[in-house]
Amino acid sequence: MQSQKHSALLSRRNFVVTTGATLAAASSGAASQSSKRLRLALVGTGMRGTLTWGIPVAKNYSDVVEFVGLCDINSKRVKMSREMIGVNVPVFTDFDEMVKTTRPDAVMITTICATHYRYIVRSLELGVHPITEKAMCTDEQQCQAILDAQRRSGRNVTVTFNARHGVEDKKVKQLLMERAVGDVIAVDFHEYLNTSHGADYFRRWHRLKENSGTLLVHKACHHFDQANWWLESDPVEVSAWGQLKYYGHNNSFRGTHCRACPYRKQCKLYYDVTKNPQFVKLYVDCESEDGYLRDGCVWAESTNIYDSMSVRVRYRNGVILTYTANTYQPYEGQSISFMGNKGRLDYQTFGGGGHKVSEVRLTRTFGKSEIVPMTEQARAGEHGGADAGIRDLVFRNLPNPDPLSLRAGMRAGALSSLIGIAAYRSIEQNGRLVRINDLVKL
Ligand SMILES: NC(=O)c1ccc[n+]([C@@H]2O[C@H](COP(=O)([O-])OP(=O)(O)OC[C@H]3O[C@@H](n4cnc5c(N)ncnc54)[C@H](O)[C@@H]3O)[C@@H](O)[C@H]2O)c1
């Protein structure tokens, strides 16, 4: 990892980014000189692109980041996004044209998951640092293409795993690093999504495996990345089961989308997108371009992802992870337990959004059980302040140093996606054991 001082010496045009740390160091080191701000382009101007990486970055990081271009396949949405972000930059529907015209230092990739790899590979080829939202890739061919492009280019990829940045998530990492439970032997990780958050994945592009890699990749890659990061080990083999028993074909009626639905009165999952003014601007007003319906029917028969998933992962260090995710629960939450030879660490969350209650409990074998106090206040904003944390890491190189290893690059992006990919390959083959090494050459 390069020091901040060294990075500050790199001129904007010449800087060769090798890690996310260097990217942030290069921009923050140059903060005082506006001509040295990081020239940032963004592709994928939907919710995440506009609301997480657009508006707050333009507002709070203008000393270190300068937007130079926005791109989306939807020409109306990209213009609306520009207006919402409040930057006076050219907009594009062609990525290469954007990069060649605006010559960015880095590209933020917030398109749908199955398209990230195209822009990662192309950025590497064009000499631009890719910063990608999770999931980095959704199948093994995409993963291999990124690994190969990275090797050819010598540049790294930054993957924005905000789930590492929650206050409790960092505390768990610290406790495991301090070996609070001794050697971890097994981990249980259960994810509960309710009929609002969970259903939302079945309203739009995520419901097709070819777009999301199923929720085992799109959603669970957060959790697999956390597991890899907490355990400091690599997954070796995976087996899984999955089923679709609630959404999709599991209903007697269906429509195209809620606004036009004749069953809206009787459908418990009716959703009124027009109540969200930002969504009206970004989606409803842009439908004429691509037919993307933000309030698509959760009962669509084309749905080919799972709503119940059960996965087993064996790690190189011998740890066994048991993971489940269920997406139609009456409440949101997580239940994560680390079983060690000296004790047990339980991390429980109940509720979501602004109503989340979390507890981290440490119980020593033959000893006391206590709730672990949090030593840090949660920051304001989305995902319990975790999004503010990831923005600081990417654009200000904070925290620096990084004792909890919050930074994530291509390897972390690959291994987290690969667990999900191995899991859906296993499901496709009736629970067969899938070895990570058989999917790609890491
Ligand atoms: N880390 C997190 O907490 C978090 C939260 C939400 C979303 N995300 C990630 O952000 C990404 C976007 O999710 P979203 O909810 O904003 O979706 P979205 O549907 O709101 O936005 C996706 C955008 O990508 C555009 N797009 C689709 N295909 C494209 C292509 N080939 N080229 C260019 N643009 C294309 C769409 O037109 C749309 O504007 C996903 O990868 C998702 O996993 C991460």
The ligand as a Gaussian input file, in Angstrom:
#p B3LYP/6-31G(d) Opt

LIG

0 1
 N      -24.054000      -1.749000      -1.789000
 C      -25.346000      -1.562000      -1.627000
 O      -25.834000      -1.464000      -0.524000
 C      -26.222000      -1.451000      -2.840000
 C      -27.558000      -1.033000      -2.718000
 C      -28.329000      -0.951000      -3.887000
 C      -27.793000      -1.279000      -5.102000
 N      -26.496000      -1.682000      -5.178000
 C      -25.912000      -2.065000      -6.475000
 O      -25.996000      -0.958000      -7.360000
 C      -26.246000      -1.404000      -8.679000
 C      -27.452000      -0.675000      -9.252000
 O      -28.594000      -0.988000      -8.485000
 P      -29.858000      -0.010000      -8.480000
 O      -30.733000      -0.451000      -7.372000
 O      -29.404000       1.396000      -8.531000
 O      -30.551000      -0.407000      -9.855000
 P      -31.356000       0.543000     -10.843000
 O      -32.172000      -0.344000     -11.655000
 O      -32.007000       1.630000     -10.076000
 O      -30.216000       1.225000     -11.727000
 C      -29.474000       0.524000     -12.666000
 C      -29.184000       1.451000     -13.819000
 O      -28.315000       0.790000     -14.732000
 C      -28.758000       1.092000     -16.046000
 N      -28.266000       0.057000     -16.935000
 C      -28.730000      -1.205000     -17.100000
 N      -27.972000      -1.871000     -17.989000
 C      -27.021000      -1.000000     -18.397000
 C      -25.952000      -1.110000     -19.304000
 N      -25.692000      -2.231000     -19.973000
 N      -25.168000      -0.035000     -19.477000
 C      -25.398000       1.126000     -18.808000
 N      -26.405000       1.279000     -17.935000
 C      -27.207000       0.218000     -17.737000
 C      -30.268000       1.157000     -15.946000
 O      -30.831000       1.867000     -17.023000
 C      -30.421000       1.862000     -14.605000
 O      -30.446000       3.255000     -14.740000
 C      -26.416000      -2.916000      -8.599000
 O      -25.234000      -3.547000      -8.977000
 C      -26.689000      -3.181000      -7.136000
 O      -26.190000      -4.428000      -6.720000
 C      -25.708000      -1.764000      -4.086000

